[in-house]
Amino acid sequence: MDNPTLYRSVVGGLQYATLTRPDISFFFNKVCQFMHRPRIEHWTAVKRILRYLKSTIDHGFYLQRQPTLQLSAYSNADWAGCPDDRKSTGGFATYHGTNLISWSSRKQATVTRSSIESEYRAIANAAAELT
């Protein structure tokens, strides 16, 4: 890419959008992995994220009063989902009643031997967030 500074600037701005739009967190994570040497296909992916945000500008969070203090969490992982290094991506979402209060999606630090191992790592991260 001719101007990697533009790529880094736009991706840095997208970081703030992930605070209220967890639906782009995974894709944001993917484009961040190429900050050191972006190529044209990475810039194309960033533009696609921007077009998606423009077309879904009216989407957002709706917080409702909750009668109970019930916390719940959901987690998931894809086993060896990255074709470059075969690492899994795990994520979780934490709810207070029906309100989403925190979420995370990140590549796991080590290569797992099975799908159940990557799922257990995602569950452990969700449990740590709950505590």
N, C-alpha and C positions, 0 to 999 in steps of 0.2 A: 504494500500500500504506500502511496506517495506521501501521505500526511498522517503518520501514526498519532500525532498530537490531537488531531480532530477526533479520531477514534477514541482515544483515552478520555477526552473531554466529554463526549457524548455518553460513553459508558459510565463515567463518573456521575453524570447527571441522572442516569437511569437508576443509580443506587438509591436515590431518594424516592423514586416511584415504587420501589419494592416495599417500602414501609407500609403503604396502604394497598398495595396490589400484589398479594402473595402469588397470584396466578402467573406472574412473570419471573418469579424467583429462580426457577430451574434454568430458564433460558438466559437470565442475567448471569447466573453462575457460569454457564457455558461460554458466553462471550468474554467474561472476565479472565478466563484461562488463557486468552491469547493477547493480553495487554502488552506483553513484551515484544511481540512481532506479529501484528495483525495483518491479515491478507484480505483480498477483495471479498472472498466468500464470508469472512467474519463481518466485514462492513455491511454486506448484504443482509446478514442475520440481524444486525443492529437496526437497520432500516426497517426490517420486517417487524421487529418488536415495536418500533415507533409507530408504524402504521396500525398495528394491533391496538396500541394504547389510544390512538386517535379515534379508531372506530368503536372503542368501548369506553369512551370518556365519561359516560353516565353511570358506569359501574362503580361500586364502592362498598364500604362496610356500613351496616346498620346496627347500631347498638341498642339493645332493649333492656329494660329493667328486669332483673332476675329475682324471683322470690326465694331462691335457695343459693347456697354457696357451693354448688356441685362443680367440681373440676373434672374434666375428662381430657384424654389425649388419644390421638390416632397416629400411627406411624406406618411407614412403608419403606421399602428399599428395592432397588433393582440390582440383581446380582451381575457383577462384571459388565455393567452397562456402558462403560467408556471403552471404545474400541482401541484407544491409544495406549492405555496403561492397565486395562482390565479391572479397574477399581469400581466399586459399587457406589451408587448415590443413595443416601438415606435421608429421610425427612420425617417431620412430625408436625402436627397441629394441636394446639392446646386450647381448650374451650372453657369458658365460665358460663355454664348453662348453655345457651345457644350462641353466645358471643365469642368469636375468635379473638384470643388475646395474645397469642404468640405462635410463631411458626419458624421452621428452619428447614432448609434443604441444602445439603452439602455432600461433597465427595468424601467418602470414608478414607481414613489415613492409610489403611493397609489393604492388600489384596486378600479377599476372603476365599476360603476353599469351597464354600457351598452357599446356596441361597438362604438357608436357615441361619447361617452365621451372620450374613449381612442383615437379615431381619432382626436378629438378636441385638446387633449393634444399634440399629435404629430404635428399638424398644428401650435399650439402656439410655440413649440420649433423651428420649421422651420422658422416661422416669426421672432422670436427673433434672429436667426442666420442671416437672411437677413438684419435686421436692424443693 
